Amino acid sequence: HHHHHHRHSASLTIVLFTALYLLLNIPSLVYEIVGIMRMHGDGGDVLSWDVQSYFRNVATAAAISVNAVANPLLYLLRMRGLGATVRDRLSHFVRRGNGSMQGGARQNVTRTLR
């Protein structure tokens, strides 16, 4: 039963990340489709107002930024152990002040890599 729950949880996490990725890539996808239609001469000019691709660049940059922020948050929400570790590290960091975090984090990373 536990194994089944774990697999279901992992599947849900994958679905959430995929949905987030697809949702945030809709602007790029729309631009690609319109670009292909324009090449074949039947796109009309849906995006003629975006003369210097300003909107395209802003939409793409915003999607990338939101994805970059949302991904770690989604990991923290979905993986309880990771959330606990991060909370523990942060409270340790806050308690001991700024200088000690670097050393602690570096030791942790090397221990993990070994």
Backbone as JSON, one array per atom type, in Angstrom:
{
  "sequence": "HHHHHHRHSASLTIVLFTALYLLLNIPSLVYEIVGIMRMHGDGGDVLSWDVQSYFRNVATAAAISVNAVANPLLYLLRMRGLGATVRDRLSHFVRRGNGSMQGGARQNVTRTLR",
  "N": [[0.83, -1.2, 0.0], [1.91, 1.25, 0.84], [3.93, 1.56, -1.06], [2.43, 1.87, -3.4], [1.15, 4.31, -2.86], [3.37, 5.98, -2.77], [4.24, 5.84, -5.43], [2.04, 6.95, -6.73], [2.13, 9.53, -5.69], [4.6, 10.39, -6.72], [3.98, 10.32, -9.44], [1.99, 12.29, -9.56], [3.51, 14.53, -8.91], [5.21, 14.68, -11.15], [3.29, 15.16, -13.13], [2.36, 17.68, -12.26], [4.7, 19.3, -12.57], [5.04, 19.06, -15.34], [2.66, 20.19, -16.3], [2.95, 22.81, -15.34], [5.24, 23.6, -16.77], [4.3, 23.39, -19.45], [2.16, 25.22, -19.39], [3.53, 27.63, -18.9], [4.94, 27.82, -21.2], [3.21, 28.43, -23.18], [3.08, 31.09, -24.37], [5.46, 31.11, -26.0], [4.94, 28.93, -27.64], [2.64, 29.77, -29.03], [3.75, 31.88, -30.48], [5.56, 30.44, -32.09], [3.79, 28.87, -33.63], [2.32, 30.88, -34.95], [4.42, 32.01, -36.35], [5.14, 29.92, -38.11], [2.75, 29.71, -39.55], [2.81, 32.2, -40.76], [5.04, 31.96, -42.39], [4.06, 30.24, -44.29], [2.28, 31.81, -45.41], [-0.4, 32.06, -44.61], [-1.11, 33.13, -42.16], [-2.27, 35.47, -41.56], [-1.85, 38.67, -40.09], [-1.44, 38.32, -37.16], [0.24, 39.11, -35.15], [1.18, 41.58, -35.88], [1.17, 44.0, -34.57], [3.14, 43.79, -32.68], [5.78, 45.0, -33.31], [8.62, 45.15, -32.83], [9.14, 42.75, -31.61], [8.87, 43.08, -28.9], [6.85, 42.43, -27.03], [6.9, 39.67, -27.31], [9.49, 39.03, -26.34], [9.32, 39.94, -23.67], [7.21, 38.37, -22.7], [8.3, 35.8, -22.97], [10.6, 36.0, -21.31], [9.34, 36.52, -18.86], [7.91, 34.13, -18.52], [9.99, 32.29, -18.27], [11.21, 33.26, -15.94], [9.14, 33.01, -14.02], [8.85, 30.25, -14.08], [11.36, 29.51, -13.11], [11.2, 30.38, -10.48], [8.92, 29.05, -9.57], [9.48, 26.3, -9.84], [11.43, 25.38, -7.76], [9.78, 25.95, -5.54], [7.63, 24.26, -5.97], [8.95, 21.81, -5.76], [9.63, 21.93, -3.03], [7.09, 21.9, -1.9], [6.1, 19.43, -2.74], [7.95, 17.51, -1.89], [8.4, 16.4, 1.11], [10.59, 15.83, 2.81], [12.7, 17.31, 1.71], [11.72, 19.89, 2.07], [11.73, 20.01, 4.88], [14.48, 19.81, 5.38], [15.42, 22.17, 4.14], [14.06, 24.11, 5.67], [15.24, 23.58, 8.16], [17.95, 24.17, 7.61], [17.68, 26.9, 7.0], [16.73, 27.95, 9.43], [18.9, 27.39, 11.02], [20.8, 28.97, 9.77], [19.72, 31.54, 10.23], [19.78, 31.6, 13.03], [22.58, 31.41, 13.64], [23.75, 33.49, 12.34], [25.22, 35.34, 9.58], [27.82, 34.48, 8.58], [28.39, 31.7, 8.95], [26.95, 30.01, 7.29], [27.92, 29.48, 4.67], [30.18, 27.72, 4.94], [28.94, 25.47, 6.18], [27.05, 24.73, 4.23], [28.73, 24.14, 2.11], [30.2, 21.94, 3.07], [28.13, 20.12, 3.29], [27.34, 19.79, 0.6], [29.69, 18.66, -0.49], [29.76, 16.3, 0.96], [27.48, 15.09, 0.0], [28.14, 14.78, -2.7], [30.24, 12.98, -2.63]],
  "CA": [[0.0, 0.0, 0.0], [2.83, 2.4, 0.93], [4.62, 1.64, -2.36], [1.46, 2.4, -4.35], [0.97, 5.72, -2.5], [4.6, 6.68, -3.17], [4.23, 5.94, -6.89], [0.99, 7.91, -7.07], [2.66, 10.84, -5.31], [5.64, 10.73, -7.7], [3.29, 10.6, -10.71], [1.34, 13.58, -9.42], [4.58, 15.54, -8.97], [5.62, 14.78, -12.56], [2.18, 15.81, -13.84], [2.36, 19.1, -11.88], [5.83, 19.97, -13.22], [4.77, 19.09, -16.78], [1.59, 21.18, -16.5], [3.56, 24.12, -15.12], [6.13, 23.85, -17.91], [3.48, 23.62, -20.65], [1.42, 26.46, -19.18], [4.44, 28.77, -19.02], [5.5, 27.88, -22.56], [2.15, 28.78, -24.13], [3.44, 32.25, -25.21], [6.44, 30.72, -27.01], [4.26, 28.02, -28.56], [1.79, 30.6, -29.88], [4.64, 32.59, -31.42], [6.08, 29.48, -33.06], [2.69, 28.51, -34.54], [2.05, 32.05, -35.8], [5.57, 32.14, -37.24], [5.01, 28.88, -39.14], [1.63, 30.12, -40.4], [3.24, 33.37, -41.53], [5.96, 31.46, -43.44], [3.25, 29.61, -45.33], [1.46, 32.87, -45.98], [-1.82, 32.1, -44.26], [-1.26, 33.45, -40.74], [-2.76, 36.82, -41.38], [-0.77, 39.19, -39.26], [-1.95, 38.34, -35.78], [1.19, 39.78, -34.25], [1.78, 42.73, -36.58], [1.29, 45.1, -33.6], [4.38, 43.59, -31.91], [6.74, 45.27, -34.38], [10.02, 44.83, -32.5], [9.1, 41.54, -30.77], [8.99, 43.47, -27.5], [5.92, 41.62, -26.25], [7.4, 38.29, -27.35], [10.64, 38.92, -25.43], [8.86, 40.11, -22.29], [6.4, 37.19, -22.35], [9.23, 34.67, -22.81], [11.41, 36.23, -20.11], [8.46, 36.36, -17.7], [7.61, 32.7, -18.37], [11.22, 31.64, -17.77], [11.4, 33.69, -14.55], [8.11, 32.39, -13.17], [9.2, 28.84, -14.01], [12.54, 29.39, -12.26], [10.76, 30.57, -9.1], [7.89, 28.07, -9.23], [10.03, 24.95, -9.75], [11.88, 25.03, -6.4], [8.65, 25.98, -4.61], [6.88, 23.03, -6.19], [9.75, 20.74, -5.14], [9.48, 22.03, -1.58], [5.73, 21.49, -1.53], [5.86, 18.02, -3.05], [8.91, 16.62, -1.24], [8.41, 16.84, 2.51], [11.94, 15.73, 3.36], [13.47, 18.45, 1.21], [11.19, 21.06, 2.77], [12.21, 19.98, 6.26], [15.92, 20.11, 5.34], [15.58, 23.59, 3.83], [13.64, 24.86, 6.87], [16.27, 23.34, 9.17], [19.12, 24.96, 7.18], [17.37, 28.33, 7.11], [16.66, 28.34, 10.84], [20.3, 27.31, 11.45], [21.42, 30.15, 9.16], [19.2, 32.71, 10.93], [20.28, 31.55, 14.41], [24.02, 31.59, 13.81], [24.23, 34.68, 11.65], [25.51, 35.22, 8.16], [29.1, 33.9, 8.17], [28.59, 30.26, 9.09], [26.16, 29.24, 6.33], [28.72, 29.04, 3.53], [30.94, 26.52, 5.31], [28.01, 24.36, 6.41], [26.46, 24.31, 2.96], [29.8, 23.55, 1.28], [30.47, 20.6, 3.62], [26.98, 19.3, 2.94], [27.41, 19.48, -0.84], [30.79, 17.71, -0.72], [29.36, 15.03, 1.54], [26.5, 14.51, -0.93], [28.81, 14.42, -3.96], [31.2, 11.89, -2.44]],
  "C": [[0.87, 1.26, 0.0], [3.52, 2.64, -0.42], [3.7, 2.29, -3.4], [1.26, 3.9, -4.12], [2.17, 6.54, -2.97], [4.64, 6.88, -4.69], [3.2, 6.95, -7.36], [1.47, 9.34, -6.81], [3.71, 11.31, -6.32], [5.0, 11.08, -9.05], [2.63, 11.97, -10.68], [2.37, 14.71, -9.53], [5.01, 15.76, -10.41], [4.55, 15.5, -13.37], [2.16, 17.31, -13.53], [3.49, 19.87, -12.56], [5.6, 20.11, -14.73], [3.72, 20.15, -17.1], [2.13, 22.59, -16.36], [4.41, 24.53, -16.32], [5.32, 24.2, -19.16], [2.74, 24.95, -20.55], [2.31, 27.67, -19.44], [5.07, 28.86, -20.41], [4.45, 28.18, -23.62], [2.53, 30.01, -24.98], [4.42, 31.87, -26.33], [5.8, 29.84, -28.09], [3.39, 28.8, -29.54], [2.64, 31.33, -30.92], [5.18, 31.66, -32.48], [5.01, 29.14, -34.1], [2.4, 29.65, -35.5], [3.18, 32.23, -36.8], [5.51, 31.15, -38.4], [3.89, 29.25, -40.11], [2.03, 31.28, -41.31], [4.16, 32.95, -42.67], [5.19, 30.86, -44.61], [2.22, 30.57, -45.89], [-0.01, 32.86, -45.61], [-2.05, 32.41, -42.79], [-2.01, 34.73, -40.51], [-1.62, 37.53, -40.67], [-1.25, 39.43, -37.86], [-1.06, 39.18, -34.89], [1.85, 41.01, -34.89], [1.98, 43.92, -35.64], [2.58, 45.0, -32.8], [5.58, 43.75, -32.84], [8.16, 44.83, -34.04], [10.15, 43.61, -31.59], [9.25, 41.86, -29.28], [8.11, 42.58, -26.62], [6.4, 40.17, -26.18], [8.54, 38.1, -26.34], [10.23, 39.01, -23.97], [8.09, 38.87, -21.83], [7.31, 35.98, -22.11], [10.06, 34.81, -21.54], [10.58, 36.04, -18.85], [8.17, 34.89, -17.45], [8.81, 31.95, -17.79], [11.41, 31.98, -16.29], [10.4, 33.03, -13.61], [8.41, 30.9, -12.99], [10.37, 28.62, -13.05], [12.18, 29.55, -10.78], [9.82, 29.45, -8.67], [8.45, 26.66, -9.04], [10.52, 24.58, -8.35], [10.73, 25.02, -5.4], [7.82, 24.71, -4.73], [7.62, 21.83, -5.6], [9.57, 20.75, -3.63], [8.11, 21.58, -1.11], [5.53, 19.98, -1.68], [6.77, 17.06, -2.27], [9.11, 17.06, 0.2], [9.8, 16.83, 3.13], [12.8, 16.91, 2.97], [13.03, 19.73, 1.92], [11.71, 21.16, 4.18], [13.69, 20.35, 6.32], [16.16, 21.59, 5.1], [15.2, 24.44, 5.03], [14.7, 24.77, 7.96], [17.51, 24.19, 8.87], [18.88, 26.44, 7.39], [17.34, 28.78, 8.57], [18.07, 28.33, 11.45], [21.03, 28.58, 11.01], [21.01, 31.42, 9.93], [19.75, 32.76, 12.36], [21.74, 31.95, 14.51], [24.58, 32.8, 13.09], [24.8, 34.33, 10.29], [26.74, 34.37, 7.82], [29.15, 32.4, 8.09], [27.9, 29.43, 8.01], [27.02, 28.65, 5.22], [29.47, 27.74, 3.84], [30.05, 25.31, 5.46], [27.45, 23.82, 5.11], [27.52, 23.6, 2.11], [30.11, 22.13, 1.75], [29.36, 19.64, 3.22], [27.03, 18.84, 1.49], [28.51, 18.45, -1.1], [30.42, 16.34, -0.18], [28.4, 14.32, 0.58], [27.18, 14.02, -2.2], [29.7, 13.19, -3.82], [30.58, 10.52, -2.56]]
}
